[in-house]
């Protein structure tokens, strides 16, 4: 919804029928007319794109599908197109702490198919498919905090500021919670 005023069209694809219903209702409520929300996991079925954004998606894919995704994206993105993803890191300190201190709470927010990923090997999949790829650690506690307490904007804002400070320490950065990949297809 935030991107819609700045682009010709936004196409949202999600495996969750509830997420699709909610997105459609939100668009109606906000009067946003240049959006489509489609069920399923095959974004390629809905057209070609300048940008594909996948937030907490890659970690649900089995290795075989994750290996195939960059090739599918290359065929779906327009020349100069960009792929962005944000996913949980296998090295994340918040995961280690969460599994030990509050394991049942963590399981409540996870599905059986998800896992944490290694940032560099995940980015390498995109490089092998011809993408110019950058990978970076995104946060420590702000995303986990937002997931646990979604309405607590002040807490998230404070956690983001702390995250930004922590990420400046190279030795600590590799233990961040989530990593982002920005992969561009060459013209």
Secondary structure, 3 states (H helix, E strand, C coil): CCCHHHCCCEEEEECCHHHHHHHHHHHHHHCCCCEEEEECCCHHHHCCEEEEEEECCHHHCCHHHHHHHHHHHHHHEEEEEEEEEEEEECCCHHHHHHHHHCHHHHHHCCCCCCCCECHHHHHHHHHHCCCEEEEEEEECCHHHHHHHCCCCHHHHHHHHHHHHHHCCCHHHHCCCCEEEEEEECCC
